[in-house]
Amino acid sequence: MKNVLITGCSSGYGRATALQFLERGWNVVATMRSPGKAGFPKADRLREVRLDVTDRASIDAAIREGLTAFGGLDVVVNNAGIGLFGAFEATPEKTVREVFETNTFGVMAVTQAVIPHFRERRAGTLVNVTSSVGIVPMPLVAAYVASKFAIEGFTEALSYELSCFGVRTKIVQPGYGPTTSFIANSGDRMNGTVPEPYAPYAQQLMSGMGAAKTTNATEVAEAVWLAATDGSDRLRYAAGRDAEDLAAMRRALPGEDYLGQLRAAMGPNSGA
């Protein structure tokens, strides 16, 4: 029986991913800042563990608990993240740093903590959940895009660095998931980040997103499962119909020709 540790399991993609692995017979260490909130079914193969990716002591304790409970980890999924929507001009530096602390430095901290275990076993798979903004950057999420782009490059570099130890690293790129807590998890960080000059553009953009294809949590969980278990050296996995379309567009159009289609999709005044 194999074992997985997943961050950010209280809701959305993380919760769905934990249930995906549990239903397929794995032992699951489902981590979150406040255990007990996710409403998981009772199971001997499931441990709900506190983990705050911005707290290294919490990370180390959660990994130790997982190792003690199940004797090892075969897969670690870095899913925990926070959202941010708004004009970069109006986004305080403190808010940008907060987004990076979770989405970038938190992923790096969990990764650094688990690498020795994988390296000593000469096996293991690390799956980092980024976003479809890693395929095509979108407007009004510039700081969020930057935090996810950093993990795209970080993970690709690690794929070369750790391959000599038999360790695989993967990237899952979910599209826009309106049923997740992206906006809710943004909380007070979004206050004042869409000033009046940007309001018409933001409204147009959100209206367009509402009419477009979207991603649901099950699609992301299935992509994470594939990335974790297919045994291949494939690096990136688009998750969700919109993300898959963006990935296909980038593959099909040379250079930056995809920008024309992106502008058309967003409207004539998008400026994308």
Backbone hydrogen bonds, N-H to C=O, Kabsch-Sander energy under -0.5 kcal/mol:
donor,donor_aa,acceptor,acceptor_aa,energy
4,V,27,N,-2.2
5,L,75,V,-2.1
6,I,29,V,-2.5
7,T,77,V,-2.3
9,C,31,T,-2.7
14,G,11,S,-0.7
15,R,11,S,-1.4
16,A,12,G,-2.3
17,T,13,Y,-2.4
18,A,14,G,-2.4
19,L,15,R,-2.2
20,Q,16,A,-2.0
21,F,17,T,-2.2
22,L,18,A,-2.3
23,E,19,L,-2.7
24,R,20,Q,-1.0
25,G,22,L,-1.6
26,W,21,F,-2.4
27,N,2,K,-2.9
28,V,45,R,-3.4
29,V,4,V,-3.1
30,A,28,V,-0.8
30,A,47,R,-2.6
31,T,6,I,-2.7
31,T,29,V,-0.8
32,M,49,V,-1.8
37,K,34,S,-1.2
46,L,43,A,-1.5
47,R,28,V,-2.6
49,V,30,A,-2.1
49,V,47,R,-0.6
51,L,32,M,-2.1
53,V,51,L,-0.6
55,D,52,D,-2.4
56,R,54,T,-0.5
59,I,55,D,-2.0
60,D,56,R,-2.6
61,A,57,A,-2.2
62,A,58,S,-2.1
63,I,59,I,-2.3
64,R,60,D,-2.3
65,E,61,A,-2.3
66,G,62,A,-2.3
67,L,63,I,-2.5
68,T,64,R,-2.5
69,A,65,E,-2.4
70,F,66,G,-2.2
71,G,67,L,-2.2
74,D,3,N,-2.2
75,V,3,N,-1.7
76,V,125,T,-2.2
77,V,5,L,-3.0
78,N,76,V,-0.6
78,N,127,V,-2.7
79,N,77,V,-1.1
86,G,140,L,-3.3
87,A,193,T,-3.0
90,A,87,A,-1.1
91,T,88,F,-1.7
95,T,92,P,-0.5
96,V,92,P,-2.0
97,R,93,E,-2.5
98,E,94,K,-1.9
99,V,95,T,-2.2
100,F,96,V,-2.1
101,E,97,R,-2.3
102,T,98,E,-1.4
103,N,99,V,-2.7
104,T,100,F,-1.8
105,F,100,F,-2.6
106,G,100,F,-0.6
106,G,101,E,-0.7
107,V,102,T,-0.6
108,M,104,T,-2.3
109,A,105,F,-2.3
110,V,106,G,-2.2
111,T,107,V,-2.4
112,Q,108,M,-2.8
113,A,109,A,-1.9
114,V,110,V,-1.5
115,I,111,T,-1.9
117,H,114,V,-0.5
118,F,114,V,-1.9
119,R,115,I,-3.4
120,E,116,P,-2.4
121,R,117,H,-1.7
122,R,118,F,-1.4
123,A,118,F,-1.8
124,G,166,G,-0.6
125,T,74,D,-2.0
126,L,168,R,-2.8
127,V,76,V,-2.8
127,V,125,T,-0.5
128,N,126,L,-0.5
128,N,170,K,-2.8
129,V,78,N,-2.7
129,V,127,V,-0.6
130,T,128,N,-0.7
130,T,172,V,-2.8
132,S,174,P,-2.6
134,G,131,S,-1.9
135,I,132,S,-1.7
136,V,132,S,-2.4
141,V,138,M,-0.7
145,V,141,V,-3.2
146,A,142,A,-2.4
147,S,143,A,-2.1
148,K,144,Y,-1.8
149,F,145,V,-3.1
150,A,146,A,-2.0
151,I,147,S,-0.9
152,E,148,K,-1.8
153,G,149,F,-2.1
154,F,150,A,-2.4
155,T,151,I,-2.6
156,E,152,E,-2.0
157,A,153,G,-2.4
158,L,154,F,-2.1
159,S,155,T,-1.8
160,Y,156,E,-1.0
160,Y,157,A,-0.7
161,E,157,A,-2.1
162,L,158,L,-3.0
165,F,162,L,-1.9
166,G,163,S,-1.7
167,V,162,L,-1.7
168,R,124,G,-2.5
170,K,126,L,-2.8
171,I,235,L,-3.1
172,V,128,N,-2.1
173,Q,237,Y,-2.9
175,G,239,A,-1.8
180,T,177,G,-1.8
185,N,181,S,-3.6
186,S,182,F,-0.5
186,S,183,I,-0.9
187,G,183,I,-0.8
187,G,184,A,-1.0
189,R,186,S,-1.8
190,M,187,G,-1.5
191,N,188,D,-1.5
193,T,190,M,-2.0
198,Y,195,P,-1.8
199,A,195,P,-0.8
199,A,196,E,-1.0
202,A,198,Y,-2.6
203,Q,199,A,-2.5
204,Q,200,P,-2.3
205,L,201,Y,-2.6
206,M,202,A,-2.6
207,S,203,Q,-2.2
208,G,204,Q,-2.2
209,M,205,L,-2.2
210,G,206,M,-2.0
211,A,207,S,-1.1
212,A,208,G,-0.6
212,A,209,M,-0.8
215,T,176,Y,-2.7
220,V,216,N,-1.5
221,A,217,A,-2.5
222,E,218,T,-2.4
223,A,219,E,-1.7
224,V,220,V,-2.6
225,W,221,A,-2.4
226,L,222,E,-2.3
227,A,223,A,-2.6
228,A,224,V,-2.5
229,T,225,W,-1.6
230,D,226,L,-2.2
237,Y,171,I,-2.3
239,A,173,Q,-2.3
241,R,214,T,-0.8
244,E,240,G,-2.6
245,D,241,R,-2.0
246,L,242,D,-2.1
247,A,243,A,-2.5
248,A,244,E,-2.2
249,M,245,D,-2.3
250,R,246,L,-2.4
251,R,247,A,-2.0
252,A,248,A,-2.2
253,L,249,M,-2.2
257,D,254,P,-2.3
259,L,256,E,-1.8
260,G,257,D,-1.2
261,Q,257,D,-0.7
262,L,258,Y,-2.2
263,R,259,L,-2.7
264,A,260,G,-2.0
265,A,261,Q,-2.2
266,M,262,L,-1.7
267,G,263,R,-1.3
270,S,267,G,-1.7
